[in-house]
Amino acid sequence: MPERIRQGLADQGVEIERTSVSTMTFGDLMHNHDDISEIAFLSIDVEGGELEVLESIDFEHFHFALVTIENNAGTPRLRDFMQRQGYEIFLDLGVDLMFVPSAVDQGNRTATRQR
């Protein structure tokens, strides 16, 4: 848990209990679905671990029409990462960022598919 969230909870008098759960990466989840590469919508809200989740996704294989990412910290790192993956801001809602494929990247994908 990010320190800013831990501190915010402590400031509110909330006690934190640690619980272990099984998790998997996006790639692990999609491993049994090799035929899927085009995904209409992806939403990521994992309380400060959004960049780690994004870094686990193979953007060469998976293409998203719309991606929403929680950005409570307001860090430019998420925006920069998504731009490097070929996405641009569609809407900045303050704590959430919405991305769509950039026009340049869309043109490249269309040209590649037509070959």
VOBA-1610 file (N, C-alpha, C; in pm, whole numbers, padded with zeros to 5 digits, always signed):
BEGIN
Met+00085-00116+00000Met+00000+00000+00000Met+00090+00123+00000Pro+00063+00216-00090Pro+00142+00340-00094Pro+00135+00414+00040Glu+00245+00477+00075Glu+00255+00546+00204Glu+00149+00655+00218Arg+00119+00729+00110Arg+00020+00836+00120Arg-00117+00781+00157Ile-00150+00662+00109Ile-00279+00600+00144Ile-00275+00549+00287Arg-00164+00485+00324Arg-00148+00435+00461Arg-00161+00550+00560Gln-00095+00662+00531Gln-00100+00777+00621Gln-00240+00837+00628Gly-00306+00846+00513Gly-00442+00899+00511Gly-00537+00816+00594Leu-00524+00685+00588Leu-00607+00597+00669Leu-00575+00612+00818Ala-00445+00619+00847Ala-00403+00637+00987Ala-00457+00768+01043Asp-00455+00873+00962Asp-00507+01004+01005Asp-00657+00997+01038Gln-00726+00904+00975Gln-00870+00887+00999Gln-00898+00787+01110Gly-00790+00731+01171Gly-00808+00635+01278Gly-00841+00494+01230Val-00817+00467+01104Val-00847+00336+01047Val-00731+00240+01077Glu-00764+00123+01130Glu-00663+00021+01153Glu-00648-00062+01027Ile-00526-00095+00994Ile-00497-00171+00872Ile-00469-00315+00909Glu-00538-00404+00842Glu-00516-00547+00862Glu-00460-00603+00732Arg-00350-00673+00742Arg-00287-00729+00622Arg-00348-00865+00592Thr-00388-00883+00466Thr-00447-01008+00420Thr-00379-01048+00291Ser-00342-01172+00279Ser-00280-01222+00156Ser-00388-01279+00064Val-00379-01243-00063Val-00471-01295-00163Val-00391-01336-00286Ser-00444-01430-00360Ser-00380-01471-00485Ser-00408-01367-00591Thr-00308-01335-00669Thr-00325-01238-00778Thr-00265-01295-00905Met-00293-01229-01014Met-00232-01266-01142Met-00217-01141-01226Thr-00122-01144-01317Thr-00103-01032-01406Thr-00207-01037-01518Phe-00219-00926-01589Phe-00309-00922-01704Phe-00269-01030-01805Gly-00139-01044-01827Gly-00090-01146-01921Gly-00127-01286-01878Asp-00114-01314-01749Asp-00154-01446-01697Asp-00303-01470-01718Leu-00382-01368-01691Leu-00527-01378-01709Leu-00563-01408-01855Met-00494-01341-01946Met-00526-01355-02089Met-00456-01473-02156His-00369-01542-02083His-00292-01653-02140His-00381-01759-02206Asn-00495-01786-02148Asn-00586-01887-02202Asn-00679-01833-02310His-00655-01710-02353His-00741-01646-02453His-00653-01588-02564Asp-00569-01670-02624Asp-00473-01624-02725Asp-00539-01558-02845Asp-00666-01587-02869Asp-00735-01532-02985Asp-00783-01389-02962Ile-00771-01338-02842Ile-00817-01203-02811Ile-00698-01107-02808Ser-00704-01004-02888Ser-00601-00900-02883Ser-00664-00760-02883Glu-00787-00750-02932Glu-00859-00623-02935Glu-00957-00620-02819Ile-00940-00522-02730Ile-01024-00512-02611Ile-01088-00373-02610Ala-01218-00370-02592Ala-01291-00244-02600Ala-01260-00151-02483Phe-01257-00204-02361Phe-01245-00116-02244Phe-01162-00183-02136Leu-01069-00108-02081Leu-00988-00152-01967Leu-00993-00044-01861Ser-01024-00081-01738Ser-01025+00013-01626Ser-00928-00038-01520Ile-00837+00050-01477Ile-00738+00012-01376Ile-00751+00107-01257Asp-00778+00048-01140Asp-00792+00122-01015Asp-00742+00029-00905Val-00614+00039-00874Val-00554-00054-00778Val-00479+00020-00667Glu-00531+00135-00629Glu-00482+00210-00513Glu-00332+00234-00514Gly-00284+00293-00622Gly-00145+00334-00628Gly-00055+00242-00707Gly-00104+00126-00747Gly-00021+00032-00823Gly-00050+00033-00971Glu-00112+00139-01021Glu-00154+00143-01162Glu-00038+00130-01259Leu+00072+00199-01234Leu+00185+00191-01327Leu+00242+00049-01332Glu+00247-00017-01220Glu+00296-00155-01216Glu+00207-00246-01300Val+00076-00226-01291Val-00017-00305-01372Val+00007-00275-01520Leu+00015-00148-01555Leu+00037-00110-01695Leu+00165-00171-01750Glu+00270-00170-01670Glu+00399-00223-01716Glu+00394-00374-01739Ser+00295-00442-01683Ser+00282-00586-01702Ser+00205-00623-01829Ile+00148-00525-01896Ile+00065-00551-02015Ile+00151-00545-02141Asp+00133-00643-02227Asp+00203-00646-02356Asp+00123-00562-02456Phe+00158-00435-02467Phe+00086-00345-02556Phe+00114-00373-02704Glu+00213-00455-02733Glu+00236-00497-02872Glu+00129-00597-02914His+00080-00674-02819His-00020-00777-02849His-00163-00729-02824Phe-00184-00657-02715Phe-00319-00614-02678Phe-00341-00468-02715His-00457-00441-02775His-00493-00305-02816His-00628-00272-02753Phe-00637-00155-02695Phe-00756-00113-02622Phe-00819+00008-02688Ala-00952+00007-02702Ala-01022+00121-02759Ala-01031+00236-02657Leu-01044+00201-02529Leu-01055+00301-02423Leu-00995+00244-02295Val-00908+00322-02230Val-00845+00281-02105Val-00869+00391-02002Thr-00923+00353-01887Thr-00941+00446-01776Thr-00847+00405-01663Ile-00771+00502-01612Ile-00673+00474-01508Ile-00692+00574-01394Glu-00703+00521-01273Glu-00710+00610-01157Glu-00572+00673-01138Asn-00570+00803-01112Asn-00444+00876-01092Asn-00460+00973-00976Asn-00493+00918-00858Asn-00513+01002-00740Asn-00392+01086-00706Ala-00272+01035-00732Ala-00150+01107-00698Ala-00121+01220-00796Gly-00190+01220-00910Gly-00168+01325-01009Gly-00032+01318-01076Thr+00027+01202-01076Thr+00160+01186-01133Thr+00157+01187-01287Pro+00253+01253-01350Pro+00259+01251-01496Pro+00314+01118-01551Arg+00361+01031-01463Arg+00420+00905-01509Arg+00321+00818-01585Leu+00195+00816-01541Leu+00094+00735-01611Leu+00069+00789-01751Arg+00056+00920-01760Arg+00034+00984-01890Arg+00153+00958-01983Asp+00274+00974-01931Asp+00394+00953-02012Asp+00404+00808-02060Phe+00374+00714-01969Phe+00380+00573-02005Phe+00281+00542-02117Met+00158+00588-02101Met+00056+00559-02202Met+00090+00623-02336Gln+00147+00742-02334Gln+00188+00806-02460Gln+00295+00723-02530Arg+00387+00666-02454Arg+00490+00580-02514Arg+00429+00452-02572Gln+00311+00413-02524Gln+00244+00294-02575Gln+00152+00326-02693Gly+00144+00453-02731Gly+00063+00491-02846Gly-00077+00538-02812Tyr-00097+00588-02690Tyr-00228+00636-02647Tyr-00219+00783-02610Glu-00332+00851-02623Glu-00339+00992-02587Glu-00457+01015-02495Ile-00450+01125-02420Ile-00559+01160-02328Ile-00685+01192-02407Phe-00791+01125-02371Phe-00923+01154-02425Phe-00996+01248-02330Leu-00980+01221-02198Leu-01048+01300-02098Leu-00970+01291-01967Asp-00946+01406-01906Asp-00881+01412-01775Asp-00986+01450-01673Leu-01025+01355-01591Leu-01130+01377-01492Leu-01073+01411-01354Gly-00947+01449-01350Gly-00884+01482-01222Gly-00821+01360-01160Val-00901+01276-01097Val-00847+01154-01036Val-00846+01036-01133Asp-00912+01049-01245Asp-00912+00944-01347Asp-00870+01003-01480Leu-00791+00925-01552Leu-00748+00963-01687Leu-00807+00862-01785Met-00860+00913-01896Met-00913+00826-02000Met-00827+00841-02124Phe-00783+00727-02179Phe-00695+00725-02294Phe-00760+00652-02411Val-00728+00699-02531Val-00766+00632-02655Val-00640+00620-02740Pro-00642+00527-02836Pro-00525+00519-02924Pro-00502+00653-02993Ser-00375+00692-03003Ser-00345+00819-03069Ser-00374+00806-03218Ala-00403+00918-03282Ala-00435+00917-03425Ala-00320+00858-03506Val-00198+00891-03471Val-00081+00838-03542Val-00074+00687-03526Asp-00093+00638-03401Asp-00086+00495-03375Asp-00200+00423-03445Gln-00319+00480-03447Gln-00433+00419-03515Gln-00401+00400-03663Gly-00341+00499-03725Gly-00304+00489-03866Gly-00205+00377-03890Asn-00109+00361-03800Asn-00011+00254-03813Asn-00076+00118-03798Arg-00170+00102-03706Arg-00238-00026-03687Arg-00323-00060-03808Thr-00394+00040-03863Thr-00477+00017-03980Thr-00391-00028-04097Ala-00280+00039-04120Ala-00190+00003-04229Ala-00135-00137-04210Thr-00101-00173-04086Thr-00046-00306-04058Thr-00150-00414-04084Arg-00276-00390-04042Arg-00382-00489-04062Arg-00413-00510-04210Gln-00397-00407-04292Gln-00433-00419-04433Gln-00330-00497-04514Arg-00213-00516-04459Arg-00107-00590-04531Arg-00136-00735-04541
//
